[in-house]
């Protein structure tokens, strides 16, 4: 029996999908625990690129039980569309389960997300959300007026709750933001039809996960987004609306934290982020552009170009501590090939001369920090065919060993390309 967690250590987009796919092949069940279709996992298998937004990457492995946990927020239209696209690849869904407690993203959540962003952009306070309705849906969850997956499969509950909440949301849309009201009756009818399609997949994920654990099988808990997007411990307010740290993943899956055996923290060999907020190691030069183009740093969900920068060991140390990471996975090392000199941020320096070796607790303090770097010789080798530690050039080995020392956690996997076979286990 093993319970493994995969989380992101930076600002997301660390190639978690590939790592999840590799570990899912050895797992009996996979649970996606939080977030919604604001996240995207890209998996390349046998020359085919799969872009997954809601469905766990384990769906690519026949016989693996794949579950959407209670901590998620789900747009049923997006989910069914994703299922339809995967069906074209011959993938089936007899092993897909959705927890009835997961919250529904409704059309008013998407409308309010975009109206709110537009309103805030006028004052220069935009967060840079994906516009998928994630934040407003989580807000309704905690205000206790949200609709859940259970409701979509029970027409009377759907009608009662959607009517009450929808009328309130229409007032906010029209009277606060000056938007067009939504047709609540049409929404109820549409969601009732969607509920008929999703009803066969609804089951108690927490109970199913417990059965997997007690039967001595392997369970993989899949986190979306990343540590620095955590609502409490990320770069607030430029964060997501859930807890993508390991404790939040366990909670969203309905699994006790003391059953977790390993926590895999995924990091790129450099750093990226999407949206607004301080980014100490950001590269606004030709090297940053080179990394973006070579690493194909464009959002899986939005297509937005990502901001790029050097590896920040302060960030990853923060993630190691918060998540109890046992194994680091360093992805996209191959992207750094062709850069003459590599840099790693080892600490921060504040404007008053103070040095910080830990991640600041508030955004204002982070914005006052500049990175302190160590430099390393770069490499020109094509390492995409490397499959063992010994296949890597010595310069690459030194770089990885330095990351391991600075982050305070062993590196157990290295990504040298997008395909699932382009991975080194050490």
C-alpha positions as CSV (number, residue, x, y, z in Angstrom):
1,X,0.0,0.0,0.0
2,X,1.2,3.5,-0.8
3,X,-0.4,6.9,-0.8
4,X,1.5,9.4,-2.9
5,X,0.9,13.2,-3.4
6,X,2.1,15.3,-6.3
7,X,2.1,19.1,-5.9
8,X,3.7,22.0,-7.6
9,X,6.5,23.9,-5.8
10,X,6.5,27.1,-7.8
11,X,3.7,29.1,-9.5
12,X,2.3,26.2,-11.4
13,X,3.0,24.9,-14.9
14,X,5.9,22.8,-13.6
15,X,5.0,19.8,-15.9
16,X,3.1,18.0,-13.1
17,X,0.9,16.3,-15.7
18,X,3.9,14.3,-17.0
19,X,4.9,13.3,-13.5
20,X,1.4,12.3,-12.6
21,X,1.1,10.3,-15.8
22,X,4.3,8.4,-14.9
23,X,3.3,7.7,-11.3
24,X,-0.3,6.9,-12.3
25,X,0.9,4.0,-14.4
26,X,2.0,2.4,-11.2
27,X,-1.1,3.4,-9.2
28,X,-4.4,1.7,-8.8
29,X,-6.4,4.9,-8.3
30,X,-5.8,8.7,-8.9
31,X,-7.8,11.5,-7.2
32,X,-7.8,15.1,-8.5
33,X,-8.3,17.0,-5.2
34,X,-8.9,20.7,-5.8
35,X,-9.2,23.5,-8.3
36,X,-11.1,23.4,-11.6
37,X,-10.5,24.0,-15.2
38,X,-8.3,27.0,-14.5
39,X,-5.5,24.4,-14.3
40,X,-4.2,22.3,-17.2
41,X,-2.0,19.2,-17.4
42,X,-0.2,18.4,-20.6
43,X,0.8,14.7,-21.2
44,X,2.7,13.5,-24.2
45,X,2.4,9.7,-24.7
46,X,3.4,7.7,-27.7
47,X,3.6,10.9,-29.8
48,X,0.2,12.1,-28.8
49,X,-0.3,15.3,-26.8
50,X,-3.2,15.2,-24.3
51,X,-4.4,18.4,-22.6
52,X,-6.3,17.7,-19.5
53,X,-8.1,20.3,-17.5
54,X,-10.4,18.4,-15.1
55,X,-9.9,14.7,-15.6
56,X,-6.9,13.1,-13.8
57,X,-4.0,12.1,-16.0
58,X,-4.5,8.5,-14.8
59,X,-7.4,8.2,-17.4
60,X,-4.7,7.4,-20.0
61,X,-4.0,4.1,-18.2
62,X,-6.7,1.5,-18.7
63,X,-8.0,0.1,-15.4
64,X,-6.9,3.0,-13.2
65,X,-9.7,4.4,-11.0
66,X,-9.9,8.1,-11.7
67,X,-11.7,10.4,-9.3
68,X,-12.7,14.0,-9.0
69,X,-12.7,14.9,-5.3
70,X,-14.9,17.0,-3.1
71,X,-12.4,19.9,-3.0
72,X,-12.9,20.5,-6.8
73,X,-15.1,23.1,-8.6
74,X,-16.4,21.6,-11.8
75,X,-17.9,23.2,-14.9
76,X,-20.0,20.3,-16.2
77,X,-19.9,21.6,-19.8
78,X,-16.1,21.6,-19.8
79,X,-16.0,18.2,-18.2
80,X,-18.3,16.6,-20.8
81,X,-16.4,18.4,-23.6
82,X,-13.1,17.0,-22.3
83,X,-14.6,13.5,-22.1
84,X,-15.8,13.8,-25.7
85,X,-12.4,14.8,-26.9
86,X,-10.7,12.0,-25.1
87,X,-13.2,9.5,-26.5
88,X,-11.9,10.3,-29.9
89,X,-8.6,8.8,-28.8
90,X,-10.3,5.6,-27.7
91,X,-10.3,6.5,-24.0
92,X,-13.3,5.2,-22.0
93,X,-14.7,6.4,-18.7
94,X,-16.1,3.3,-16.8
95,X,-13.5,4.1,-14.1
96,X,-14.3,7.8,-13.7
97,X,-16.0,8.9,-10.5
98,X,-17.1,12.4,-9.3
99,X,-17.8,13.2,-5.7
100,X,-21.3,14.6,-5.1
101,X,-19.8,17.2,-2.7
102,X,-17.7,18.9,-5.5
103,X,-19.1,22.3,-6.3
104,X,-20.6,23.3,-9.7
105,X,-19.3,26.2,-11.7
106,X,-22.5,28.0,-12.9
107,X,-22.7,30.5,-15.8
108,X,-23.1,33.4,-13.3
109,X,-19.7,32.5,-11.8
110,X,-18.0,32.9,-15.2
111,X,-19.9,36.2,-15.8
112,X,-19.0,37.6,-12.4
113,X,-15.4,36.5,-12.8
114,X,-15.0,38.5,-16.0
115,X,-17.0,41.4,-14.9
116,X,-15.1,41.7,-11.7
117,X,-11.7,41.5,-13.5
118,X,-12.8,44.2,-15.9
119,X,-14.0,46.4,-13.0
120,X,-10.7,45.9,-11.1
121,X,-8.5,46.5,-14.2
122,X,-9.9,50.0,-14.4
123,X,-8.3,50.8,-11.1
124,X,-5.1,48.7,-11.8
125,X,-6.0,46.0,-9.3
126,X,-6.7,43.1,-11.6
127,X,-5.6,39.7,-10.3
128,X,-5.2,38.1,-13.8
129,X,-7.6,35.2,-13.3
130,X,-8.4,32.7,-16.1
131,X,-12.0,33.9,-16.2
132,X,-13.3,30.4,-15.7
133,X,-15.4,31.2,-12.7
134,X,-13.2,29.5,-10.2
135,X,-13.0,32.3,-7.6
136,X,-16.7,33.1,-7.6
137,X,-17.6,29.5,-7.3
138,X,-15.3,29.0,-4.3
139,X,-16.7,32.2,-2.8
140,X,-20.3,30.8,-3.0
141,X,-19.0,27.5,-1.5
142,X,-17.8,29.4,1.6
143,X,-20.8,31.6,1.7
144,X,-22.9,28.4,1.7
145,X,-25.0,29.3,-1.3
146,X,-23.2,27.1,-3.9
147,X,-24.6,24.2,-5.9
148,X,-22.9,20.9,-5.9
149,X,-22.6,17.9,-8.2
150,X,-25.4,16.2,-6.2
151,X,-27.8,18.9,-7.2
152,X,-27.2,18.6,-11.0
153,X,-28.4,15.0,-10.8
154,X,-31.5,15.9,-8.8
155,X,-33.7,18.2,-10.9
156,X,-35.9,19.5,-8.0
157,X,-32.9,20.4,-5.9
158,X,-31.2,22.0,-8.9
159,X,-34.3,24.1,-9.7
160,X,-34.8,25.3,-6.1
161,X,-31.2,26.2,-5.5
162,X,-30.4,27.6,-8.9
163,X,-33.5,29.8,-8.9
164,X,-32.7,31.3,-5.5
165,X,-29.0,31.9,-6.1
166,X,-29.4,32.8,-9.8
167,X,-31.8,35.6,-9.0
168,X,-29.4,37.1,-6.5
169,X,-26.5,36.8,-8.9
170,X,-28.5,38.5,-11.7
171,X,-29.0,41.5,-9.3
172,X,-25.3,41.7,-8.8
173,X,-24.5,41.4,-12.5
174,X,-27.0,44.1,-13.5
175,X,-27.0,46.5,-10.6
176,X,-23.4,46.4,-9.5
177,X,-21.6,45.7,-12.8
178,X,-24.1,46.9,-15.4
179,X,-24.0,43.6,-17.2
180,X,-26.8,41.7,-19.0
181,X,-29.0,39.3,-16.9
182,X,-28.7,35.6,-17.4
183,X,-31.7,33.4,-18.3
184,X,-32.0,31.3,-15.2
185,X,-34.7,29.0,-16.6
186,X,-32.5,28.2,-19.6
187,X,-29.6,27.5,-17.3
188,X,-31.7,25.1,-15.1
189,X,-32.8,23.3,-18.2
190,X,-29.3,23.0,-19.6
191,X,-27.8,21.8,-16.3
192,X,-30.6,19.3,-15.8
193,X,-29.7,17.7,-19.2
194,X,-26.0,17.8,-18.3
195,X,-26.8,16.1,-15.0
196,X,-28.5,13.2,-16.8
197,X,-25.2,12.6,-18.6
198,X,-23.0,12.8,-15.4
199,X,-25.3,10.9,-13.0
200,X,-23.7,7.5,-13.7
201,X,-20.3,8.8,-12.6
202,X,-21.3,10.2,-9.2
203,X,-20.0,8.4,-6.2
204,X,-18.4,9.1,-2.8
205,X,-14.7,9.6,-3.6
206,X,-13.6,9.7,0.0
207,X,-15.1,6.3,0.6
208,X,-13.7,4.9,-2.6
209,X,-10.2,6.2,-1.8
210,X,-10.4,4.7,1.7
211,X,-11.3,1.3,0.1
212,X,-8.2,1.6,-2.2
213,X,-6.0,2.3,0.8
214,X,-7.4,-0.5,3.0
215,X,-7.1,-3.0,0.2
216,X,-3.4,-2.4,0.1
217,X,-3.4,-0.8,-3.3
218,X,-1.6,2.4,-4.5
219,X,-3.4,5.7,-4.4
220,X,-2.1,8.9,-6.1
221,X,-3.4,12.3,-5.0
222,X,-3.1,14.8,-7.8
223,X,-2.8,18.5,-6.9
224,X,-3.4,21.3,-9.4
225,X,-1.8,24.8,-9.5
226,X,1.1,25.1,-7.0
227,X,2.4,26.1,-3.6
228,X,2.8,29.8,-4.4
229,X,-0.8,30.0,-5.5
230,X,-2.1,28.7,-2.2
231,X,-4.8,31.0,-0.8
232,X,-3.0,31.2,2.6
233,X,0.7,30.6,1.9
234,X,1.0,31.9,-1.7
235,X,1.6,35.4,-3.1
236,X,-1.7,36.7,-1.9
237,X,-3.8,38.2,-3.6
238,X,-2.3,36.8,-6.8
239,X,-3.3,33.3,-5.8
240,X,-5.9,30.7,-6.6
241,X,-9.0,30.1,-4.4
242,X,-8.1,26.7,-3.0
243,X,-5.2,25.0,-1.1
244,X,-2.9,23.3,-3.6
245,X,-0.4,22.3,-0.9
246,X,-0.2,18.7,0.3
247,X,-2.6,19.2,3.3
248,X,-5.2,20.8,1.0
249,X,-4.8,18.0,-1.5
250,X,-5.4,15.3,1.2
251,X,-8.4,17.3,2.5
252,X,-9.9,17.8,-1.0
253,X,-9.7,14.1,-1.6
254,X,-11.2,13.1,1.7
255,X,-8.0,11.3,2.8
256,X,-6.4,11.5,6.3
257,X,-3.0,13.2,6.0
258,X,-1.3,10.6,8.2
259,X,-1.7,7.9,5.5
260,X,0.4,9.8,3.0
261,X,3.7,8.0,2.3
262,X,5.5,10.3,-0.2
263,X,5.0,13.9,-1.3
264,X,6.5,14.6,-4.8
265,X,7.2,18.2,-5.4
266,X,7.6,19.2,-9.0
267,X,9.7,22.1,-10.1
268,X,11.1,23.3,-13.4
269,X,14.8,23.7,-13.8
270,X,13.9,27.4,-14.0
271,X,10.9,29.4,-12.8
272,X,7.7,30.7,-14.5
273,X,4.5,32.3,-13.5
274,X,1.3,33.6,-15.2
275,X,-0.5,36.8,-14.3
276,X,0.4,39.6,-12.0
277,X,2.5,39.9,-8.9
278,X,6.2,40.1,-7.8
279,X,8.6,37.6,-9.5
280,X,12.2,38.2,-8.0
281,X,14.1,36.2,-10.6
282,X,12.1,37.3,-13.7
283,X,14.1,37.7,-16.9
284,X,12.9,40.5,-19.1
285,X,15.6,39.9,-21.7
286,X,16.7,37.7,-24.6
287,X,17.4,34.8,-22.2
288,X,13.8,35.0,-20.8
289,X,12.5,35.0,-24.4
290,X,14.7,32.0,-25.2
291,X,13.4,30.0,-22.3
292,X,9.8,30.9,-23.1
293,X,10.1,29.8,-26.8
294,X,12.3,26.7,-26.2
295,X,10.2,25.6,-23.2
296,X,6.9,26.4,-25.0
297,X,5.9,28.4,-22.0
298,X,2.3,29.1,-22.9
299,X,-0.7,28.2,-20.7
300,X,-2.4,24.9,-21.3
301,X,-5.7,26.4,-20.4
302,X,-5.4,30.0,-21.6
303,X,-2.6,30.0,-24.1
304,X,-1.1,33.1,-22.3
305,X,2.7,33.5,-22.5
306,X,4.3,32.8,-19.2
307,X,6.8,35.0,-17.4
308,X,10.2,33.3,-17.1
309,X,13.1,33.5,-14.7
310,X,16.0,31.7,-13.1
311,X,15.5,28.9,-10.6
312,X,14.6,30.3,-7.2
313,X,15.7,28.0,-4.4
314,X,14.1,30.2,-1.8
315,X,10.7,29.4,-3.3
316,X,11.3,25.7,-3.5
317,X,12.7,25.6,0.1
318,X,9.4,27.2,1.1
319,X,7.5,24.5,-0.7
320,X,9.6,21.7,0.8
321,X,8.8,22.9,4.3
322,X,5.1,23.6,3.8
323,X,4.3,20.3,2.0
324,X,6.7,17.9,3.7
325,X,8.2,17.1,0.3
326,X,10.1,13.8,0.3
327,X,11.1,13.8,-3.4
328,X,11.8,16.6,-5.8
329,X,11.1,16.2,-9.5
330,X,13.1,18.7,-11.6
331,X,11.5,19.1,-15.0
332,X,12.5,20.6,-18.4
333,X,16.2,20.6,-17.7
334,X,16.7,20.2,-21.5
335,X,15.2,23.7,-22.0
336,X,18.4,25.3,-20.5
337,X,20.6,23.8,-23.1
338,X,22.2,26.6,-25.2
339,X,22.5,29.2,-22.4
340,X,26.1,30.2,-21.7
341,X,25.8,30.9,-17.9
342,X,23.1,29.6,-15.6
343,X,22.0,31.3,-12.3
344,X,20.3,30.0,-9.2
345,X,18.7,32.3,-6.6
346,X,20.0,31.3,-3.2
347,X,18.6,34.1,-1.1
348,X,17.0,37.5,-1.2
349,X,18.3,41.0,-0.3
350,X,15.9,43.7,0.9
351,X,16.4,47.4,0.2
352,X,17.6,47.9,3.8
353,X,20.5,45.4,3.2
354,X,18.9,42.6,5.1
355,X,19.4,39.1,3.6
356,X,16.5,36.6,3.7
357,X,16.9,32.9,3.2
358,X,13.2,32.2,3.6
359,X,10.2,33.2,1.5
360,X,8.5,36.4,2.8
361,X,5.0,36.1,4.3
362,X,3.5,39.1,2.6
363,X,3.6,40.5,-0.9
364,X,4.9,44.0,0.1
365,X,8.0,42.4,1.6
366,X,8.5,40.2,-1.5
367,X,8.3,43.2,-3.8
368,X,11.2,44.7,-1.8
369,X,13.4,41.8,-2.5
370,X,16.1,41.3,-5.1
371,X,17.7,37.9,-5.8
372,X,21.2,36.8,-4.7
373,X,22.6,34.5,-7.3
374,X,25.2,31.8,-7.7
375,X,26.4,31.3,-11.3
376,X,27.1,28.0,-13.1
377,X,28.6,27.2,-16.5
378,X,25.9,26.4,-19.0
379,X,25.7,23.5,-21.5
380,X,25.1,23.0,-25.2
381,X,24.5,19.3,-25.1
382,X,21.2,17.8,-26.4
383,X,20.2,15.7,-23.4
384,X,16.7,14.7,-24.6
385,X,17.9,11.1,-25.2
386,X,19.4,10.8,-21.7
387,X,17.8,8.0,-19.7
388,X,20.2,7.5,-16.8
389,X,22.1,9.8,-14.4
390,X,25.3,8.7,-16.1
391,X,24.0,9.9,-19.5
392,X,23.9,13.5,-18.3
393,X,26.9,15.8,-18.8
394,X,28.8,16.6,-15.7
395,X,27.7,20.2,-15.8
396,X,24.1,19.1,-15.7
397,X,24.8,16.7,-12.8
398,X,26.5,19.5,-10.9
399,X,23.5,21.8,-11.5
400,X,21.0,19.2,-10.2
401,X,23.2,18.4,-7.1
402,X,23.3,22.1,-6.3
403,X,19.6,22.4,-6.5
404,X,19.2,19.4,-4.3
405,X,21.5,21.0,-1.6
406,X,19.9,24.4,-1.8
407,X,16.4,23.1,-1.6
408,X,17.1,20.6,1.2
409,X,15.4,17.7,-0.5
410,X,16.6,14.8,-2.6
411,X,16.0,14.9,-6.4
412,X,14.5,11.6,-7.5
413,X,13.4,12.4,-11.0
414,X,14.6,14.6,-13.8
415,X,12.7,15.5,-16.9
416,X,14.7,15.9,-20.2
417,X,11.8,16.3,-22.6
418,X,8.0,16.3,-22.9
419,X,7.3,12.6,-23.5
420,X,6.7,10.3,-20.6
421,X,9.8,8.2,-21.5
422,X,12.1,11.3,-21.3
423,X,12.5,10.9,-17.6
424,X,15.5,10.0,-15.5
425,X,15.0,8.2,-12.1
426,X,17.9,8.6,-9.6
